[in-house]
Amino acid sequence: MEQDLKSKIDQACRTAEEFTKLYYESLDKRRYLISRLYLDTATLIWNGNGVESKDNIQKFWTDLPPSEHSIITLDAQPITGPGIASQLTFLVKVGGQVKFEEKTSKPFNQTFLITAVGDKWKIVSDCFRALEM
């Protein structure tokens, strides 16, 4: 069991690196494609504002000014345990700096729950918080 858990943790870390690279490149450079990364029933909580469904999330992101994200911290862990479906699911936590348009950078935290759908990773839940200094 211990080796199996270590394997899942390693996979979660590799997946988080690949996923966040794709996610932030899409968000900053190809935002019109961002909904492809979300499940149809996904939820986004952005600075306390809730948005449901990938179409509404797409509109929400598209309505925001252009952004530039830089990642400082990244952590991931598999979601396992009794009562958890056998579907591969990871919790991904990101910390960094974000700049919207020409404004000053500010720190942000973002937490994703991602799940495997075929050979793609889809966001189940996305919680973003910009930190006011």
PyMOL commands that place a pseudoatom at each C-alpha (Angstrom):
pseudoatom trace, name=CA, resn=MET, resi=1, chain=A, elem=C, hetatm=0, pos=[0.000, 0.000, 0.000]
pseudoatom trace, name=CA, resn=GLU, resi=2, chain=A, elem=C, hetatm=0, pos=[2.799, 2.430, 0.888]
pseudoatom trace, name=CA, resn=GLN, resi=3, chain=A, elem=C, hetatm=0, pos=[4.478, 2.017, -2.536]
pseudoatom trace, name=CA, resn=ASP, resi=4, chain=A, elem=C, hetatm=0, pos=[1.104, 2.513, -4.275]
pseudoatom trace, name=CA, resn=LEU, resi=5, chain=A, elem=C, hetatm=0, pos=[0.545, 5.778, -2.397]
pseudoatom trace, name=CA, resn=LYS, resi=6, chain=A, elem=C, hetatm=0, pos=[4.062, 7.015, -3.226]
pseudoatom trace, name=CA, resn=SER, resi=7, chain=A, elem=C, hetatm=0, pos=[3.404, 6.230, -6.888]
pseudoatom trace, name=CA, resn=LYS, resi=8, chain=A, elem=C, hetatm=0, pos=[0.133, 8.216, -6.791]
pseudoatom trace, name=CA, resn=ILE, resi=9, chain=A, elem=C, hetatm=0, pos=[1.864, 11.168, -5.109]
pseudoatom trace, name=CA, resn=ASP, resi=10, chain=A, elem=C, hetatm=0, pos=[4.616, 11.162, -7.749]
pseudoatom trace, name=CA, resn=GLN, resi=11, chain=A, elem=C, hetatm=0, pos=[1.986, 11.022, -10.498]
pseudoatom trace, name=CA, resn=ALA, resi=12, chain=A, elem=C, hetatm=0, pos=[0.055, 13.885, -8.874]
pseudoatom trace, name=CA, resn=CYS, resi=13, chain=A, elem=C, hetatm=0, pos=[3.192, 16.053, -8.834]
pseudoatom trace, name=CA, resn=ARG, resi=14, chain=A, elem=C, hetatm=0, pos=[4.063, 15.332, -12.486]
pseudoatom trace, name=CA, resn=THR, resi=15, chain=A, elem=C, hetatm=0, pos=[0.467, 15.901, -13.565]
pseudoatom trace, name=CA, resn=ALA, resi=16, chain=A, elem=C, hetatm=0, pos=[0.257, 19.174, -11.614]
pseudoatom trace, name=CA, resn=GLU, resi=17, chain=A, elem=C, hetatm=0, pos=[3.360, 20.526, -13.363]
pseudoatom trace, name=CA, resn=GLU, resi=18, chain=A, elem=C, hetatm=0, pos=[2.047, 19.641, -16.828]
pseudoatom trace, name=CA, resn=PHE, resi=19, chain=A, elem=C, hetatm=0, pos=[-1.505, 20.758, -16.072]
pseudoatom trace, name=CA, resn=THR, resi=20, chain=A, elem=C, hetatm=0, pos=[-0.608, 24.152, -14.568]
pseudoatom trace, name=CA, resn=LYS, resi=21, chain=A, elem=C, hetatm=0, pos=[1.754, 24.936, -17.461]
pseudoatom trace, name=CA, resn=LEU, resi=22, chain=A, elem=C, hetatm=0, pos=[-1.081, 24.273, -19.936]
pseudoatom trace, name=CA, resn=TYR, resi=23, chain=A, elem=C, hetatm=0, pos=[-3.682, 26.065, -17.783]
pseudoatom trace, name=CA, resn=TYR, resi=24, chain=A, elem=C, hetatm=0, pos=[-1.766, 29.330, -17.270]
pseudoatom trace, name=CA, resn=GLU, resi=25, chain=A, elem=C, hetatm=0, pos=[-0.515, 29.444, -20.877]
pseudoatom trace, name=CA, resn=SER, resi=26, chain=A, elem=C, hetatm=0, pos=[-4.137, 29.061, -22.003]
pseudoatom trace, name=CA, resn=LEU, resi=27, chain=A, elem=C, hetatm=0, pos=[-5.400, 31.642, -19.506]
pseudoatom trace, name=CA, resn=ASP, resi=28, chain=A, elem=C, hetatm=0, pos=[-2.753, 34.235, -20.404]
pseudoatom trace, name=CA, resn=LYS, resi=29, chain=A, elem=C, hetatm=0, pos=[-2.370, 33.638, -24.162]
pseudoatom trace, name=CA, resn=ARG, resi=30, chain=A, elem=C, hetatm=0, pos=[-5.368, 31.642, -25.452]
pseudoatom trace, name=CA, resn=ARG, resi=31, chain=A, elem=C, hetatm=0, pos=[-8.165, 32.477, -23.066]
pseudoatom trace, name=CA, resn=TYR, resi=32, chain=A, elem=C, hetatm=0, pos=[-10.816, 31.767, -25.713]
pseudoatom trace, name=CA, resn=LEU, resi=33, chain=A, elem=C, hetatm=0, pos=[-9.915, 28.050, -25.309]
pseudoatom trace, name=CA, resn=ILE, resi=34, chain=A, elem=C, hetatm=0, pos=[-9.942, 27.898, -21.488]
pseudoatom trace, name=CA, resn=SER, resi=35, chain=A, elem=C, hetatm=0, pos=[-13.327, 26.133, -21.234]
pseudoatom trace, name=CA, resn=ARG, resi=36, chain=A, elem=C, hetatm=0, pos=[-11.777, 23.011, -22.805]
pseudoatom trace, name=CA, resn=LEU, resi=37, chain=A, elem=C, hetatm=0, pos=[-10.000, 22.425, -19.488]
pseudoatom trace, name=CA, resn=TYR, resi=38, chain=A, elem=C, hetatm=0, pos=[-13.217, 22.359, -17.414]
pseudoatom trace, name=CA, resn=LEU, resi=39, chain=A, elem=C, hetatm=0, pos=[-15.859, 19.670, -16.951]
pseudoatom trace, name=CA, resn=ASP, resi=40, chain=A, elem=C, hetatm=0, pos=[-19.305, 20.694, -18.240]
pseudoatom trace, name=CA, resn=THR, resi=41, chain=A, elem=C, hetatm=0, pos=[-20.493, 20.887, -14.604]
pseudoatom trace, name=CA, resn=ALA, resi=42, chain=A, elem=C, hetatm=0, pos=[-17.382, 22.596, -13.182]
pseudoatom trace, name=CA, resn=THR, resi=43, chain=A, elem=C, hetatm=0, pos=[-17.481, 25.315, -10.550]
pseudoatom trace, name=CA, resn=LEU, resi=44, chain=A, elem=C, hetatm=0, pos=[-15.241, 28.392, -10.355]
pseudoatom trace, name=CA, resn=ILE, resi=45, chain=A, elem=C, hetatm=0, pos=[-14.998, 30.505, -7.212]
pseudoatom trace, name=CA, resn=TRP, resi=46, chain=A, elem=C, hetatm=0, pos=[-13.135, 33.702, -8.101]
pseudoatom trace, name=CA, resn=ASN, resi=47, chain=A, elem=C, hetatm=0, pos=[-12.455, 36.071, -5.198]
pseudoatom trace, name=CA, resn=GLY, resi=48, chain=A, elem=C, hetatm=0, pos=[-15.672, 34.922, -3.541]
pseudoatom trace, name=CA, resn=ASN, resi=49, chain=A, elem=C, hetatm=0, pos=[-17.830, 35.019, -6.700]
pseudoatom trace, name=CA, resn=GLY, resi=50, chain=A, elem=C, hetatm=0, pos=[-19.268, 31.691, -7.841]
pseudoatom trace, name=CA, resn=VAL, resi=51, chain=A, elem=C, hetatm=0, pos=[-19.646, 30.637, -11.481]
pseudoatom trace, name=CA, resn=GLU, resi=52, chain=A, elem=C, hetatm=0, pos=[-21.108, 27.283, -12.556]
pseudoatom trace, name=CA, resn=SER, resi=53, chain=A, elem=C, hetatm=0, pos=[-20.772, 25.379, -15.861]
pseudoatom trace, name=CA, resn=LYS, resi=54, chain=A, elem=C, hetatm=0, pos=[-17.929, 25.528, -18.335]
pseudoatom trace, name=CA, resn=ASP, resi=55, chain=A, elem=C, hetatm=0, pos=[-19.802, 27.896, -20.696]
pseudoatom trace, name=CA, resn=ASN, resi=56, chain=A, elem=C, hetatm=0, pos=[-20.372, 30.445, -17.908]
pseudoatom trace, name=CA, resn=ILE, resi=57, chain=A, elem=C, hetatm=0, pos=[-16.772, 30.011, -16.744]
pseudoatom trace, name=CA, resn=GLN, resi=58, chain=A, elem=C, hetatm=0, pos=[-15.570, 30.682, -20.303]
pseudoatom trace, name=CA, resn=LYS, resi=59, chain=A, elem=C, hetatm=0, pos=[-17.624, 33.903, -20.425]
pseudoatom trace, name=CA, resn=PHE, resi=60, chain=A, elem=C, hetatm=0, pos=[-16.347, 34.935, -16.980]
pseudoatom trace, name=CA, resn=TRP, resi=61, chain=A, elem=C, hetatm=0, pos=[-12.675, 34.513, -17.950]
pseudoatom trace, name=CA, resn=THR, resi=62, chain=A, elem=C, hetatm=0, pos=[-13.204, 36.172, -21.345]
pseudoatom trace, name=CA, resn=ASP, resi=63, chain=A, elem=C, hetatm=0, pos=[-14.742, 39.235, -19.680]
pseudoatom trace, name=CA, resn=LEU, resi=64, chain=A, elem=C, hetatm=0, pos=[-11.682, 39.773, -17.458]
pseudoatom trace, name=CA, resn=PRO, resi=65, chain=A, elem=C, hetatm=0, pos=[-8.785, 41.953, -18.661]
pseudoatom trace, name=CA, resn=PRO, resi=66, chain=A, elem=C, hetatm=0, pos=[-5.688, 40.216, -20.088]
pseudoatom trace, name=CA, resn=SER, resi=67, chain=A, elem=C, hetatm=0, pos=[-3.476, 38.625, -17.440]
pseudoatom trace, name=CA, resn=GLU, resi=68, chain=A, elem=C, hetatm=0, pos=[0.050, 37.450, -16.826]
pseudoatom trace, name=CA, resn=HIS, resi=69, chain=A, elem=C, hetatm=0, pos=[0.603, 34.748, -14.191]
pseudoatom trace, name=CA, resn=SER, resi=70, chain=A, elem=C, hetatm=0, pos=[3.905, 33.605, -12.722]
pseudoatom trace, name=CA, resn=ILE, resi=71, chain=A, elem=C, hetatm=0, pos=[3.983, 30.512, -10.521]
pseudoatom trace, name=CA, resn=ILE, resi=72, chain=A, elem=C, hetatm=0, pos=[6.033, 30.513, -7.321]
pseudoatom trace, name=CA, resn=THR, resi=73, chain=A, elem=C, hetatm=0, pos=[4.698, 27.456, -5.479]
pseudoatom trace, name=CA, resn=LEU, resi=74, chain=A, elem=C, hetatm=0, pos=[2.998, 24.296, -6.664]
pseudoatom trace, name=CA, resn=ASP, resi=75, chain=A, elem=C, hetatm=0, pos=[1.791, 21.309, -4.669]
pseudoatom trace, name=CA, resn=ALA, resi=76, chain=A, elem=C, hetatm=0, pos=[-0.399, 18.333, -5.494]
pseudoatom trace, name=CA, resn=GLN, resi=77, chain=A, elem=C, hetatm=0, pos=[-1.792, 15.282, -3.807]
pseudoatom trace, name=CA, resn=PRO, resi=78, chain=A, elem=C, hetatm=0, pos=[-3.979, 12.396, -4.879]
pseudoatom trace, name=CA, resn=ILE, resi=79, chain=A, elem=C, hetatm=0, pos=[-7.492, 12.185, -3.490]
pseudoatom trace, name=CA, resn=THR, resi=80, chain=A, elem=C, hetatm=0, pos=[-7.740, 8.689, -2.019]
pseudoatom trace, name=CA, resn=GLY, resi=81, chain=A, elem=C, hetatm=0, pos=[-9.468, 6.814, 0.742]
pseudoatom trace, name=CA, resn=PRO, resi=82, chain=A, elem=C, hetatm=0, pos=[-12.629, 4.924, 1.588]
pseudoatom trace, name=CA, resn=GLY, resi=83, chain=A, elem=C, hetatm=0, pos=[-15.689, 6.124, -0.277]
pseudoatom trace, name=CA, resn=ILE, resi=84, chain=A, elem=C, hetatm=0, pos=[-13.633, 7.807, -3.004]
pseudoatom trace, name=CA, resn=ALA, resi=85, chain=A, elem=C, hetatm=0, pos=[-14.430, 6.712, -6.540]
pseudoatom trace, name=CA, resn=SER, resi=86, chain=A, elem=C, hetatm=0, pos=[-11.695, 4.837, -8.362]
pseudoatom trace, name=CA, resn=GLN, resi=87, chain=A, elem=C, hetatm=0, pos=[-11.445, 7.719, -10.848]
pseudoatom trace, name=CA, resn=LEU, resi=88, chain=A, elem=C, hetatm=0, pos=[-8.015, 9.359, -10.653]
pseudoatom trace, name=CA, resn=THR, resi=89, chain=A, elem=C, hetatm=0, pos=[-8.450, 12.762, -8.967]
pseudoatom trace, name=CA, resn=PHE, resi=90, chain=A, elem=C, hetatm=0, pos=[-5.843, 15.245, -7.702]
pseudoatom trace, name=CA, resn=LEU, resi=91, chain=A, elem=C, hetatm=0, pos=[-5.891, 18.360, -5.547]
pseudoatom trace, name=CA, resn=VAL, resi=92, chain=A, elem=C, hetatm=0, pos=[-3.533, 20.989, -6.996]
pseudoatom trace, name=CA, resn=LYS, resi=93, chain=A, elem=C, hetatm=0, pos=[-2.505, 24.113, -5.061]
pseudoatom trace, name=CA, resn=VAL, resi=94, chain=A, elem=C, hetatm=0, pos=[-0.769, 27.011, -6.809]
pseudoatom trace, name=CA, resn=GLY, resi=95, chain=A, elem=C, hetatm=0, pos=[0.699, 30.240, -5.470]
pseudoatom trace, name=CA, resn=GLY, resi=96, chain=A, elem=C, hetatm=0, pos=[2.210, 33.062, -7.466]
pseudoatom trace, name=CA, resn=GLN, resi=97, chain=A, elem=C, hetatm=0, pos=[1.874, 36.562, -8.850]
pseudoatom trace, name=CA, resn=VAL, resi=98, chain=A, elem=C, hetatm=0, pos=[-0.768, 37.829, -11.269]
pseudoatom trace, name=CA, resn=LYS, resi=99, chain=A, elem=C, hetatm=0, pos=[-0.900, 41.065, -13.218]
pseudoatom trace, name=CA, resn=PHE, resi=100, chain=A, elem=C, hetatm=0, pos=[-4.058, 42.211, -15.010]
pseudoatom trace, name=CA, resn=GLU, resi=101, chain=A, elem=C, hetatm=0, pos=[-3.475, 44.634, -17.883]
pseudoatom trace, name=CA, resn=GLU, resi=102, chain=A, elem=C, hetatm=0, pos=[-0.911, 47.230, -16.861]
pseudoatom trace, name=CA, resn=LYS, resi=103, chain=A, elem=C, hetatm=0, pos=[-1.659, 47.142, -13.144]
pseudoatom trace, name=CA, resn=THR, resi=104, chain=A, elem=C, hetatm=0, pos=[0.806, 46.077, -10.482]
pseudoatom trace, name=CA, resn=SER, resi=105, chain=A, elem=C, hetatm=0, pos=[1.360, 42.402, -9.749]
pseudoatom trace, name=CA, resn=LYS, resi=106, chain=A, elem=C, hetatm=0, pos=[-0.376, 40.942, -6.740]
pseudoatom trace, name=CA, resn=PRO, resi=107, chain=A, elem=C, hetatm=0, pos=[-0.034, 37.575, -5.034]
pseudoatom trace, name=CA, resn=PHE, resi=108, chain=A, elem=C, hetatm=0, pos=[-2.654, 34.918, -5.701]
pseudoatom trace, name=CA, resn=ASN, resi=109, chain=A, elem=C, hetatm=0, pos=[-3.568, 31.419, -4.558]
pseudoatom trace, name=CA, resn=GLN, resi=110, chain=A, elem=C, hetatm=0, pos=[-5.487, 28.956, -6.689]
pseudoatom trace, name=CA, resn=THR, resi=111, chain=A, elem=C, hetatm=0, pos=[-6.730, 25.486, -5.829]
pseudoatom trace, name=CA, resn=PHE, resi=112, chain=A, elem=C, hetatm=0, pos=[-7.944, 22.995, -8.420]
pseudoatom trace, name=CA, resn=LEU, resi=113, chain=A, elem=C, hetatm=0, pos=[-9.649, 19.651, -8.112]
pseudoatom trace, name=CA, resn=ILE, resi=114, chain=A, elem=C, hetatm=0, pos=[-8.842, 17.860, -11.378]
pseudoatom trace, name=CA, resn=THR, resi=115, chain=A, elem=C, hetatm=0, pos=[-9.966, 14.454, -12.553]
pseudoatom trace, name=CA, resn=ALA, resi=116, chain=A, elem=C, hetatm=0, pos=[-8.964, 12.151, -15.386]
pseudoatom trace, name=CA, resn=VAL, resi=117, chain=A, elem=C, hetatm=0, pos=[-11.484, 11.931, -18.226]
pseudoatom trace, name=CA, resn=GLY, resi=118, chain=A, elem=C, hetatm=0, pos=[-10.038, 9.495, -20.725]
pseudoatom trace, name=CA, resn=ASP, resi=119, chain=A, elem=C, hetatm=0, pos=[-6.514, 10.737, -21.394]
pseudoatom trace, name=CA, resn=LYS, resi=120, chain=A, elem=C, hetatm=0, pos=[-7.305, 14.379, -20.513]
pseudoatom trace, name=CA, resn=TRP, resi=121, chain=A, elem=C, hetatm=0, pos=[-7.415, 16.211, -17.194]
pseudoatom trace, name=CA, resn=LYS, resi=122, chain=A, elem=C, hetatm=0, pos=[-10.534, 18.252, -16.475]
pseudoatom trace, name=CA, resn=ILE, resi=123, chain=A, elem=C, hetatm=0, pos=[-11.178, 20.794, -13.748]
pseudoatom trace, name=CA, resn=VAL, resi=124, chain=A, elem=C, hetatm=0, pos=[-13.993, 19.819, -11.391]
pseudoatom trace, name=CA, resn=SER, resi=125, chain=A, elem=C, hetatm=0, pos=[-13.545, 22.783, -9.069]
pseudoatom trace, name=CA, resn=ASP, resi=126, chain=A, elem=C, hetatm=0, pos=[-11.385, 25.930, -9.306]
pseudoatom trace, name=CA, resn=CYS, resi=127, chain=A, elem=C, hetatm=0, pos=[-10.950, 28.394, -6.460]
pseudoatom trace, name=CA, resn=PHE, resi=128, chain=A, elem=C, hetatm=0, pos=[-8.949, 31.582, -7.154]
pseudoatom trace, name=CA, resn=ARG, resi=129, chain=A, elem=C, hetatm=0, pos=[-8.089, 34.276, -4.619]
pseudoatom trace, name=CA, resn=ALA, resi=130, chain=A, elem=C, hetatm=0, pos=[-6.032, 37.399, -5.291]
pseudoatom trace, name=CA, resn=LEU, resi=131, chain=A, elem=C, hetatm=0, pos=[-4.430, 38.688, -2.114]
pseudoatom trace, name=CA, resn=GLU, resi=132, chain=A, elem=C, hetatm=0, pos=[-4.781, 42.350, -1.274]
pseudoatom trace, name=CA, resn=MET, resi=133, chain=A, elem=C, hetatm=0, pos=[-1.638, 43.749, 0.282]
for i in range(1, 133): cmd.bond("trace and resi %d" % i, "trace and resi %d" % (i + 1))
show_as sticks, trace
zoom trace
